[in-house]
Amino acid sequence: MTNRQTGRLPGALPALHPLGPDALTAPFWDAARQHRLVAARCDDCGRFRHPPAAYCPNCNHQSVTWTQLSGDATIYTFTIARHPVIPELVGHTPYVIAAVEPVDAPDLKLITNIVTDDPDTLRIGQPVRVAFDDLDDETTIPRFVPA
């Protein structure tokens, strides 16, 4: 689904700020560059947490295992932005901001962009799947598309 020449996902939003990993998020971004979707899972209670945090909000433990997810999810909630609120988004409306629930991590909600030509057909509970948007050689953003 990505453009073979640029690696960009057709219809995806532009990058609006410099993205860069920190010590907590580097494994997520490294996996995204490899077109893998991962999430931090607490080694003590098993709860997923994203964005990753130093301590588990459930049990307060620190250690995590980065777990690969299938990339299949359902729409938990979403909104359609029809008016550009900043100049960089002129020409990119409408766009969809959503929380999706991975099928293999139901306690996790990922905030994302759903890329579609027809946002009015989206529904809560609808299946979606990850699609990787290669912004450049260093940055890939996992976005979602209708399944």
CYANA upper distance limits for C-alpha pairs under 8 A (distance plus 0.5 A):
  1 MET  CA      9 LEU  CA      7.04
  1 MET  CA     10 PRO  CA      8.09
  1 MET  CA    131 ALA  CA      7.97
  2 THR  CA      6 THR  CA      8.43
  2 THR  CA      7 GLY  CA      5.83
  2 THR  CA      8 ARG  CA      5.87
  2 THR  CA      9 LEU  CA      4.93
  2 THR  CA     10 PRO  CA      6.97
  2 THR  CA    131 ALA  CA      8.46
  2 THR  CA    132 PHE  CA      8.00
  2 THR  CA    133 ASP  CA      7.41
  3 ASN  CA      7 GLY  CA      5.43
  3 ASN  CA      8 ARG  CA      5.88
  3 ASN  CA      9 LEU  CA      6.66
  3 ASN  CA     10 PRO  CA      7.19
  4 ARG  CA      8 ARG  CA      8.46
  6 THR  CA    134 ASP  CA      8.16
  7 GLY  CA    133 ASP  CA      7.07
  7 GLY  CA    134 ASP  CA      5.44
  7 GLY  CA    135 LEU  CA      7.58
  7 GLY  CA    136 ASP  CA      8.27
  8 ARG  CA     12 ALA  CA      8.06
  8 ARG  CA    133 ASP  CA      5.51
  8 ARG  CA    134 ASP  CA      5.64
  8 ARG  CA    135 LEU  CA      6.57
  9 LEU  CA    131 ALA  CA      8.05
  9 LEU  CA    132 PHE  CA      7.50
  9 LEU  CA    133 ASP  CA      5.39
  9 LEU  CA    134 ASP  CA      7.81
 11 GLY  CA     92 HIS  CA      8.24
 11 GLY  CA    115 VAL  CA      6.80
 11 GLY  CA    116 THR  CA      7.74
 11 GLY  CA    117 ASP  CA      8.08
 12 ALA  CA    113 ASN  CA      8.40
 12 ALA  CA    115 VAL  CA      6.40
 12 ALA  CA    133 ASP  CA      8.00
 13 LEU  CA     89 LEU  CA      8.14
 13 LEU  CA     92 HIS  CA      7.04
 13 LEU  CA     95 TYR  CA      8.22
 14 PRO  CA     88 GLU  CA      8.19
 14 PRO  CA     89 LEU  CA      8.16
 15 ALA  CA    135 LEU  CA      8.14
 16 LEU  CA     88 GLU  CA      7.65
 19 LEU  CA    139 THR  CA      7.88
 20 GLY  CA    139 THR  CA      8.46
 21 PRO  CA     25 THR  CA      5.81
 21 PRO  CA     26 ALA  CA      5.19
 21 PRO  CA     29 TRP  CA      6.99
 22 ASP  CA     26 ALA  CA      6.12
 24 LEU  CA     52 PRO  CA      6.59
 24 LEU  CA     53 ALA  CA      7.22
 24 LEU  CA     54 ALA  CA      7.69
 25 THR  CA     29 TRP  CA      7.02
 25 THR  CA     51 PRO  CA      8.13
 25 THR  CA     52 PRO  CA      6.89
 26 ALA  CA     30 ASP  CA      6.44
 27 PRO  CA     31 ALA  CA      6.60
 27 PRO  CA     66 TRP  CA      7.81
 28 PHE  CA     32 ALA  CA      6.72
 28 PHE  CA     37 LEU  CA      7.89
 28 PHE  CA     38 VAL  CA      6.46
 28 PHE  CA     39 ALA  CA      7.28
 29 TRP  CA     33 ARG  CA      6.78
 29 TRP  CA    139 THR  CA      7.93
 29 TRP  CA    140 THR  CA      7.72
 29 TRP  CA    141 ILE  CA      8.46
 30 ASP  CA     34 GLN  CA      7.21
 31 ALA  CA     35 HIS  CA      6.83
 31 ALA  CA     36 ARG  CA      5.53
 31 ALA  CA     37 LEU  CA      6.88
 31 ALA  CA     38 VAL  CA      7.17
 32 ALA  CA     36 ARG  CA      5.63
 32 ALA  CA     37 LEU  CA      6.49
 32 ALA  CA     38 VAL  CA      8.36
 32 ALA  CA    132 PHE  CA      7.77
 32 ALA  CA    140 THR  CA      6.19
 32 ALA  CA    141 ILE  CA      7.10
 32 ALA  CA    142 PRO  CA      6.96
 33 ARG  CA    134 ASP  CA      8.04
 33 ARG  CA    138 GLU  CA      7.61
 33 ARG  CA    139 THR  CA      6.97
 33 ARG  CA    140 THR  CA      5.65
 35 HIS  CA    132 PHE  CA      6.60
 35 HIS  CA    140 THR  CA      8.38
 35 HIS  CA    142 PRO  CA      8.44
 36 ARG  CA     68 GLN  CA      7.45
 36 ARG  CA     69 LEU  CA      8.25
 37 LEU  CA     68 GLN  CA      6.36
 37 LEU  CA     69 LEU  CA      6.04
 37 LEU  CA     70 SER  CA      7.71
 37 LEU  CA     71 GLY  CA      6.67
 37 LEU  CA    130 VAL  CA      8.25
 37 LEU  CA    142 PRO  CA      7.77
 38 VAL  CA     66 TRP  CA      6.57
 38 VAL  CA     67 THR  CA      5.77
 38 VAL  CA     68 GLN  CA      4.81
 38 VAL  CA     69 LEU  CA      5.97
 39 ALA  CA     48 PHE  CA      7.09
 39 ALA  CA     49 ARG  CA      7.35
 39 ALA  CA     50 HIS  CA      7.02
 39 ALA  CA     52 PRO  CA      8.23
 39 ALA  CA     66 TRP  CA      5.99
 39 ALA  CA     67 THR  CA      5.98
 39 ALA  CA     68 GLN  CA      7.21
 39 ALA  CA     69 LEU  CA      7.75
 40 ALA  CA     48 PHE  CA      6.16
 40 ALA  CA     49 ARG  CA      6.12
 40 ALA  CA     50 HIS  CA      7.26
 40 ALA  CA     52 PRO  CA      6.64
 40 ALA  CA     64 VAL  CA      6.21
 40 ALA  CA     65 THR  CA      6.23
 40 ALA  CA     66 TRP  CA      5.07
 40 ALA  CA     67 THR  CA      6.77
 41 ARG  CA     46 GLY  CA      6.17
 41 ARG  CA     47 ARG  CA      6.01
 41 ARG  CA     48 PHE  CA      4.71
 41 ARG  CA     49 ARG  CA      6.73
 41 ARG  CA     64 VAL  CA      5.67
 41 ARG  CA     65 THR  CA      5.79
 41 ARG  CA     66 TRP  CA      6.64
 41 ARG  CA     67 THR  CA      7.03
 42 CYS  CA     46 GLY  CA      5.26
 42 CYS  CA     47 ARG  CA      5.86
 42 CYS  CA     48 PHE  CA      6.74
 42 CYS  CA     49 ARG  CA      8.07
 42 CYS  CA     56 CYS  CA      7.03
 42 CYS  CA     61 HIS  CA      7.72
 42 CYS  CA     62 GLN  CA      7.87
 42 CYS  CA     63 SER  CA      6.65
 42 CYS  CA     64 VAL  CA      4.98
 42 CYS  CA     65 THR  CA      7.05
 43 ASP  CA     61 HIS  CA      8.41
 43 ASP  CA     63 SER  CA      6.17
 43 ASP  CA     64 VAL  CA      5.52
 43 ASP  CA     65 THR  CA      6.78
 44 ASP  CA     59 CYS  CA      8.09
 44 ASP  CA     61 HIS  CA      7.16
 44 ASP  CA     63 SER  CA      8.10
 45 CYS  CA     58 ASN  CA      8.13
 45 CYS  CA     59 CYS  CA      7.18
 47 ARG  CA     56 CYS  CA      8.36
 47 ARG  CA     58 ASN  CA      7.83
 47 ARG  CA    107 ASP  CA      7.69
 48 PHE  CA    105 ALA  CA      7.50
 48 PHE  CA    107 ASP  CA      7.28
 48 PHE  CA    108 LEU  CA      6.47
 49 ARG  CA     53 ALA  CA      7.67
 49 ARG  CA     56 CYS  CA      7.68
 49 ARG  CA    108 LEU  CA      7.13
 50 HIS  CA    108 LEU  CA      7.63
 50 HIS  CA    109 LYS  CA      8.05
 50 HIS  CA    110 LEU  CA      7.47
 54 ALA  CA     62 GLN  CA      6.31
 55 TYR  CA     60 ASN  CA      5.58
 55 TYR  CA     61 HIS  CA      5.91
 55 TYR  CA     62 GLN  CA      5.17
 55 TYR  CA     63 SER  CA      8.47
 56 CYS  CA     60 ASN  CA      5.02
 56 CYS  CA     61 HIS  CA      5.80
 56 CYS  CA     62 GLN  CA      6.71
 69 LEU  CA    102 PRO  CA      7.99
 69 LEU  CA    104 ASP  CA      6.97
 69 LEU  CA    105 ALA  CA      8.19
 70 SER  CA    102 PRO  CA      8.39
 70 SER  CA    103 VAL  CA      8.36
 70 SER  CA    104 ASP  CA      7.49
 71 GLY  CA    102 PRO  CA      7.33
 71 GLY  CA    129 ARG  CA      5.87
 71 GLY  CA    130 VAL  CA      5.39
 72 ASP  CA    102 PRO  CA      6.36
 72 ASP  CA    103 VAL  CA      6.41
 72 ASP  CA    104 ASP  CA      8.39
 72 ASP  CA    127 PRO  CA      7.73
 72 ASP  CA    128 VAL  CA      6.56
 72 ASP  CA    129 ARG  CA      4.99
 72 ASP  CA    130 VAL  CA      7.06
 73 ALA  CA    100 VAL  CA      6.57
 73 ALA  CA    101 GLU  CA      5.71
 73 ALA  CA    102 PRO  CA      4.46
 73 ALA  CA    103 VAL  CA      5.48
 73 ALA  CA    127 PRO  CA      6.28
 73 ALA  CA    128 VAL  CA      5.76
 73 ALA  CA    129 ARG  CA      6.37
 73 ALA  CA    130 VAL  CA      8.44
 74 THR  CA    100 VAL  CA      6.01
 74 THR  CA    101 GLU  CA      5.83
 74 THR  CA    102 PRO  CA      7.00
 74 THR  CA    103 VAL  CA      7.51
 74 THR  CA    124 ILE  CA      8.04
 74 THR  CA    125 GLY  CA      5.71
 74 THR  CA    126 GLN  CA      5.76
 74 THR  CA    127 PRO  CA      4.87
 74 THR  CA    128 VAL  CA      6.04
 75 ILE  CA     98 ALA  CA      7.53
 75 ILE  CA     99 ALA  CA      6.86
 75 ILE  CA    100 VAL  CA      5.02
 75 ILE  CA    101 GLU  CA      6.88
 75 ILE  CA    123 ARG  CA      7.64
 75 ILE  CA    124 ILE  CA      5.56
 75 ILE  CA    125 GLY  CA      5.45
 75 ILE  CA    126 GLN  CA      5.92
 75 ILE  CA    127 PRO  CA      7.05
 75 ILE  CA    128 VAL  CA      7.41
 76 TYR  CA     98 ALA  CA      7.92
 76 TYR  CA     99 ALA  CA      5.95
 76 TYR  CA    100 VAL  CA      5.51
 76 TYR  CA    101 GLU  CA      6.47
 76 TYR  CA    109 LYS  CA      8.18
 76 TYR  CA    124 ILE  CA      6.15
 76 TYR  CA    125 GLY  CA      6.60
 77 THR  CA     98 ALA  CA      6.18
 77 THR  CA     99 ALA  CA      5.85
 77 THR  CA    100 VAL  CA      7.50
 77 THR  CA    124 ILE  CA      6.27
 78 PHE  CA     96 VAL  CA      7.26
 78 PHE  CA     97 ILE  CA      6.12
 78 PHE  CA     98 ALA  CA      4.48
 78 PHE  CA     99 ALA  CA      6.70
 78 PHE  CA    124 ILE  CA      7.99
 79 THR  CA     96 VAL  CA      6.30
 79 THR  CA     97 ILE  CA      6.02
 79 THR  CA     98 ALA  CA      6.89
 80 ILE  CA     94 PRO  CA      6.91
 80 ILE  CA     95 TYR  CA      6.20
 80 ILE  CA     96 VAL  CA      5.12
 80 ILE  CA     97 ILE  CA      7.01
 80 ILE  CA    119 PRO  CA      7.54
 81 ALA  CA     93 THR  CA      7.16
 81 ALA  CA     94 PRO  CA      5.89
 81 ALA  CA     95 TYR  CA      5.85
 81 ALA  CA     96 VAL  CA      6.72
 81 ALA  CA     97 ILE  CA      8.04
 82 ARG  CA     93 THR  CA      5.86
 82 ARG  CA     94 PRO  CA      4.88
 82 ARG  CA     95 TYR  CA      7.31
 83 HIS  CA     93 THR  CA      6.74
 83 HIS  CA     94 PRO  CA      7.47
 84 PRO  CA     88 GLU  CA      8.42
 84 PRO  CA     89 LEU  CA      5.61
 84 PRO  CA     90 VAL  CA      5.93
 84 PRO  CA     91 GLY  CA      8.43
 84 PRO  CA     92 HIS  CA      8.02
 84 PRO  CA     93 THR  CA      6.92
 85 VAL  CA     89 LEU  CA      7.54
 86 ILE  CA     90 VAL  CA      7.85
 89 LEU  CA     93 THR  CA      7.47
 94 PRO  CA    119 PRO  CA      8.07
 95 TYR  CA    113 ASN  CA      8.08
 95 TYR  CA    114 ILE  CA      8.08
 95 TYR  CA    115 VAL  CA      7.84
 95 TYR  CA    119 PRO  CA      7.87
 96 VAL  CA    113 ASN  CA      6.11
 96 VAL  CA    114 ILE  CA      5.86
 96 VAL  CA    115 VAL  CA      7.48
 96 VAL  CA    119 PRO  CA      7.34
 97 ILE  CA    111 ILE  CA      7.87
 97 ILE  CA    112 THR  CA      6.44
 97 ILE  CA    113 ASN  CA      5.28
 97 ILE  CA    114 ILE  CA      6.95
 98 ALA  CA    110 LEU  CA      8.49
 98 ALA  CA    111 ILE  CA      6.22
 98 ALA  CA    112 THR  CA      5.87
 98 ALA  CA    113 ASN  CA      6.45
 98 ALA  CA    114 ILE  CA      7.16
 99 ALA  CA    109 LYS  CA      6.22
 99 ALA  CA    110 LEU  CA      5.78
 99 ALA  CA    111 ILE  CA      4.98
 99 ALA  CA    112 THR  CA      6.66
100 VAL  CA    109 LYS  CA      5.97
100 VAL  CA    110 LEU  CA      5.78
100 VAL  CA    111 ILE  CA      7.11
100 VAL  CA    112 THR  CA      7.79
101 GLU  CA    105 ALA  CA      7.56
101 GLU  CA    106 PRO  CA      6.31
101 GLU  CA    107 ASP  CA      8.07
101 GLU  CA    108 LEU  CA      6.42
101 GLU  CA    109 LYS  CA      5.38
101 GLU  CA    110 LEU  CA      6.99
102 PRO  CA    106 PRO  CA      6.41
102 PRO  CA    108 LEU  CA      7.30
102 PRO  CA    109 LYS  CA      7.76
102 PRO  CA    110 LEU  CA      8.34
112 THR  CA    142 PRO  CA      8.26
112 THR  CA    143 ARG  CA      6.39
112 THR  CA    144 PHE  CA      7.60
113 ASN  CA    143 ARG  CA      5.90
113 ASN  CA    144 PHE  CA      6.81
114 ILE  CA    143 ARG  CA      6.61
114 ILE  CA    144 PHE  CA      5.20
114 ILE  CA    145 VAL  CA      5.87
114 ILE  CA    146 PRO  CA      8.10
115 VAL  CA    143 ARG  CA      7.60
115 VAL  CA    144 PHE  CA      6.66
115 VAL  CA    145 VAL  CA      5.70
115 VAL  CA    146 PRO  CA      8.33
116 THR  CA    145 VAL  CA      6.79
116 THR  CA    146 PRO  CA      7.64
118 ASP  CA    122 LEU  CA      8.30
122 LEU  CA    126 GLN  CA      7.44
122 LEU  CA    146 PRO  CA      8.47
126 GLN  CA    146 PRO  CA      8.09
127 PRO  CA    146 PRO  CA      6.80
127 PRO  CA    147 ALA  CA      5.96
128 VAL  CA    144 PHE  CA      6.61
128 VAL  CA    145 VAL  CA      5.92
128 VAL  CA    146 PRO  CA      4.81
128 VAL  CA    147 ALA  CA      4.92
129 ARG  CA    144 PHE  CA      5.84
129 ARG  CA    145 VAL  CA      6.10
129 ARG  CA    146 PRO  CA      6.90
129 ARG  CA    147 ALA  CA      6.00
130 VAL  CA    142 PRO  CA      6.70
130 VAL  CA    143 ARG  CA      6.17
130 VAL  CA    144 PHE  CA      4.89
130 VAL  CA    145 VAL  CA      6.93
131 ALA  CA    142 PRO  CA      6.39
131 ALA  CA    143 ARG  CA      5.81
131 ALA  CA    144 PHE  CA      5.84
131 ALA  CA    145 VAL  CA      6.98
132 PHE  CA    140 THR  CA      6.87
132 PHE  CA    141 ILE  CA      6.31
132 PHE  CA    142 PRO  CA      5.12
132 PHE  CA    143 ARG  CA      6.49
133 ASP  CA    140 THR  CA      5.87
133 ASP  CA    141 ILE  CA      5.58
133 ASP  CA    142 PRO  CA      6.70
133 ASP  CA    143 ARG  CA      7.33
134 ASP  CA    139 THR  CA      6.68
134 ASP  CA    140 THR  CA      4.77
134 ASP  CA    141 ILE  CA      7.01
135 LEU  CA    139 THR  CA      5.97
135 LEU  CA    140 THR  CA      6.11
135 LEU  CA    141 ILE  CA      7.82
136 ASP  CA    140 THR  CA      7.59
